[in-house]
């Protein structure tokens, strides 16, 4: 058996804010990993629930940092700053991992030394039901995954990606947005290094009513700010310009879908019209057209 000390250290960064009811399951899934050379870092972003007491109960089994409420990006950035692992991965506090998740990711990076990151699939959990719908049909290594990410061909789940530390620490999550900040960060990662993709699901993404994914007021405030954050970033020197139109259309449609679902029909319709002006062919995407018609009633 390989000694734990001989294995590359993996840092797992878990940002949390008032998710005390979910956090123990996420942390336990780290303890349950078959891969044992782990550093578990929990960044408590100013929680006002029982998160502090929960974390104190783990003692030195985890490294917990408490900071003033600043948002998920500063929390993840703090984790990046202090992580000591050769590999870095993230876990949302309301998600959890199958027991072989870390081993599968480490194996992929060890077998593909040219890859700076590995991205996997995720289970989606609603209630007690687990679903799994891989978007890609085979494992592969590519240096163009930033295209797949920005064009919506690759479903991004922050908790499914592991990165070599020297690459992960080159960048930070943007502080001025809190919806799509992971897309902005991982676009840079995928732009600078080949990425290994695994069809295997190594995360369980849990859907619930108070998920940060559904912060509608923040969606309304931010709008399509994510487009500017990515495509106006001087880091790329204009290299992503050819993707801007399609990304913008997809962003409009994503906002339309989410805002429609939560009753913001007037704003949602405006986003659909903007998408249609940019790309008239989207009218043939019947699922969106039907939602648009329904949004008038």
C-alpha positions in Angstrom: 0.0 0.0 0.0 1.3 3.5 -0.9 2.1 5.5 2.2 0.1 8.7 2.5 3.3 10.7 2.8 4.4 9.5 -0.6 1.2 10.9 -2.3 0.9 14.3 -3.8 -1.1 16.6 -1.4 -4.5 17.7 -2.6 -6.0 20.9 -1.2 -9.8 21.0 -1.1 -11.2 24.5 -0.8 -14.7 24.8 0.6 -16.2 28.3 0.7 -19.4 28.6 2.8 -21.9 31.2 3.9 -24.8 30.2 6.2 -24.7 26.6 4.9 -24.3 25.0 8.3 -27.1 22.5 7.5 -25.2 21.2 4.4 -21.6 21.7 5.4 -21.1 18.5 7.5 -22.1 16.3 4.5 -19.5 18.1 2.3 -16.7 17.7 4.8 -17.6 14.1 5.6 -17.4 13.3 1.9 -13.8 14.6 2.0 -13.0 12.3 5.0 -14.5 9.4 3.1 -12.2 9.7 0.1 -10.2 6.7 -0.8 -7.3 9.1 -1.5 -6.0 10.3 1.9 -3.3 12.9 1.3 -5.8 15.8 1.7 -5.7 19.3 3.1 -9.3 20.4 3.8 -9.7 24.2 3.8 -13.0 25.7 4.8 -13.4 29.5 4.3 -16.3 30.7 6.4 -17.4 33.9 4.7 -19.0 35.7 7.7 -21.7 33.1 8.4 -24.4 34.1 11.0 -25.8 30.6 11.5 -24.1 27.7 13.4 -21.2 27.3 10.9 -18.5 28.5 13.3 -19.6 25.9 16.0 -19.7 23.1 13.4 -16.2 23.9 12.2 -14.8 24.1 15.7 -16.1 20.5 16.2 -13.6 19.2 13.6 -10.5 20.5 15.5 -7.3 20.1 13.5 -8.8 17.7 11.1 -9.5 20.7 8.8 -8.1 24.1 8.4 -10.9 26.7 8.9 -10.6 30.4 8.2 -13.2 32.9 9.3 -13.5 36.2 7.4 -15.8 39.1 7.1 -18.6 38.5 4.6 -17.1 39.4 1.3 -18.6 37.0 -1.2 -17.7 33.7 -2.7 -14.9 35.0 -4.9 -12.8 36.4 -2.0 -13.5 33.2 -0.1 -12.1 31.0 -2.9 -9.2 33.4 -3.4 -8.3 33.1 0.2 -8.3 29.4 -0.1 -6.1 29.6 -3.2 -3.7 31.9 -1.3 -3.1 29.4 1.6 -3.5 26.1 -0.2 -0.3 24.0 0.2 -1.3 21.1 -2.1 0.3 20.1 -5.4 -3.2 19.9 -6.7 -6.1 22.2 -5.9 -9.8 21.5 -6.1 -13.0 23.2 -4.9 -16.1 21.9 -3.3 -19.3 23.9 -2.8 -20.5 23.6 0.8 -23.9 22.2 -0.4 -22.4 19.6 -2.7 -20.5 16.4 -1.8 -18.2 13.9 -3.5 -18.4 10.2 -4.2 -15.6 8.4 -2.3 -13.4 7.9 -5.4 -13.6 11.4 -6.7 -10.2 12.7 -5.7 -8.4 9.5 -6.7 -10.0 9.7 -10.2 -8.9 13.3 -10.7 -5.3 12.7 -9.4 -5.0 9.6 -11.6 -6.1 11.6 -14.6 -3.4 14.3 -14.0 -0.7 11.8 -13.3 -1.5 9.9 -16.5 -1.7 13.1 -18.5 1.3 15.3 -17.5 0.7 17.8 -20.3 -2.7 18.7 -18.8 -2.8 21.4 -16.2 -6.3 20.6 -15.0 -8.9 17.8 -15.1 -12.6 18.4 -15.5 -15.2 15.8 -14.9 -19.0 15.3 -15.0 -21.3 15.7 -12.1 -24.4 14.0 -10.7 -27.4 16.3 -10.2 -29.5 15.7 -7.1 -33.0 16.9 -6.7 -34.7 15.4 -3.7 -33.4 11.8 -3.5 -33.0 11.4 -7.2 -29.6 11.3 -8.8 -29.3 12.1 -12.5 -26.3 11.9 -14.8 -26.2 13.3 -18.3 -22.7 13.6 -19.7 -22.4 16.3 -22.4 -19.4 14.8 -24.1 -19.2 11.2 -25.2 -15.6 10.2 -24.4 -12.6 11.1 -22.2 -10.1 13.3 -24.0 -7.4 15.9 -23.6 -7.8 19.3 -25.4 -6.2 22.7 -25.4 -9.5 24.2 -26.7 -11.8 23.5 -23.7 -12.2 27.3 -23.2 -14.2 27.3 -26.4 -16.4 24.5 -25.2 -16.9 26.3 -21.9 -17.8 29.7 -23.5 -20.0 28.1 -26.1 -22.0 26.1 -23.6 -20.8 22.7 -24.9 -19.3 21.9 -21.6 -21.4 22.2 -18.4 -19.2 23.9 -15.7 -19.5 22.8 -12.2 -16.9 24.3 -10.0 -16.7 21.3 -7.7 -15.7 18.9 -10.6 -12.3 20.5 -11.5 -8.8 19.9 -10.2 -5.9 22.1 -11.1 -2.2 21.9 -10.7 -1.3 24.4 -8.0 1.2 26.4 -9.9 -1.5 27.1 -12.5 -4.4 27.6 -10.2 -2.5 30.2 -8.2 -1.8 32.4 -11.3 -5.4 33.7 -11.3 -8.1 34.8 -9.0 -11.9 34.7 -9.1 -13.3 38.1 -10.0 -14.5 40.0 -7.0 -17.1 42.3 -8.7 -19.5 39.5 -9.8 -21.0 36.6 -8.0 -22.9 34.8 -10.8 -20.5 33.4 -13.4 -17.4 34.2 -11.4 -16.4 30.5 -11.8 -16.8 30.8 -15.6 -14.4 33.8 -15.7 -11.8 32.0 -13.6 -11.9 28.7 -15.4 -11.8 30.3 -18.8 -8.4 31.5 -17.9 -7.3 28.1 -16.6 -8.6 26.4 -19.8 -7.0 29.1 -22.0 -3.4 28.6 -20.6 -3.2 24.8 -20.4 -4.5 21.6 -22.0 -7.3 20.1 -19.9 -8.2 16.4 -19.4 -11.9 15.6 -19.5 -13.4 12.6 -17.8 -16.9 11.4 -18.4 -16.9 10.0 -14.8 -19.1 12.0 -12.3 -17.0 13.0 -9.3 -19.4 15.5 -7.7 -23.0 15.5 -6.5 -24.5 18.9 -7.2 -27.4 19.4 -4.9 -30.3 21.6 -6.0 -32.4 23.3 -3.4 -34.5 26.5 -3.0 -31.9 28.7 -1.3 -29.0 27.7 -3.5 -26.7 30.6 -4.5 -27.3 29.5 -8.1 -30.8 30.9 -7.9 -30.0 34.4 -6.4 -32.4 36.2 -8.7 -31.8 39.7 -7.3 -28.1 39.3 -8.0 -28.9 38.0 -11.5 -31.0 41.1 -12.2 -28.3 43.4 -10.8 -25.5 41.9 -12.7 -27.2 41.3 -16.0 -24.6 40.5 -18.7 -21.7 42.0 -16.8 -20.0 38.6 -17.1 -19.5 39.2 -20.9 -17.4 42.3 -20.1 -15.5 40.6 -17.4 -14.3 37.9 -19.7 -14.0 39.5 -23.1 -12.7 42.9 -22.1 -10.0 41.4 -20.0 -6.6 42.6 -21.4 -5.2 39.2 -20.4 -6.5 37.7 -23.6 -5.3 40.4 -25.9 -8.5 40.0 -27.9 -7.9 36.3 -28.6 -11.5 35.4 -27.5 -13.2 38.0 -29.6 -14.6 35.5 -32.1 -16.6 33.8 -29.3 -18.2 37.0 -27.9 -21.4 37.1 -29.9 -22.3 33.4 -29.3 -21.4 33.7 -25.6 -23.5 36.9 -25.3 -26.5 35.2 -26.9 -26.2 32.2 -24.6 -25.9 34.5 -21.6 -29.1 36.4 -22.7 -30.9 33.0 -23.0 -29.6 31.8 -19.7 -30.9 34.9 -18.0 -34.2 34.6 -19.8 -34.6 31.0 -18.7 -33.8 31.7 -15.0 -35.8 34.9 -14.7 -38.8 33.3 -16.4 -38.7 30.4 -14.0 -38.8 32.7 -11.0 -41.6 35.0 -12.3 -39.6 37.9 -13.6 -41.4 37.7 -16.9 -41.0 41.3 -18.2 -37.2 41.3 -17.7 -37.0 37.8 -19.0 -38.8 38.7 -22.3 -36.4 41.7 -22.8 -33.4 39.3 -22.6 -35.0 36.9 -25.1 -35.5 39.8 -27.6 -31.9 40.9 -27.2 -30.8 37.4 -28.0 -33.1 37.3 -31.0 -31.7 40.5 -32.3 -28.1 39.2 -32.1 -28.9 35.8 -33.5 -32.3 35.5 -35.2 -31.8 31.7 -35.7 -32.5 31.1 -32.0 -36.2 31.3 -32.8 -35.8 27.7 -34.0 -34.8 26.6 -30.5 -38.4 25.7 -29.7 -37.9 25.2 -26.0 -36.9 28.9 -25.6 -39.7 30.1 -28.0 -42.3 28.2 -26.0 -41.0 29.8 -22.8 -41.1 33.2 -24.4 -44.7 32.8 -25.5 -45.7 31.5 -22.0 -44.0 34.5 -20.5 -46.6 36.8 -22.0 -49.4 35.2 -19.9 
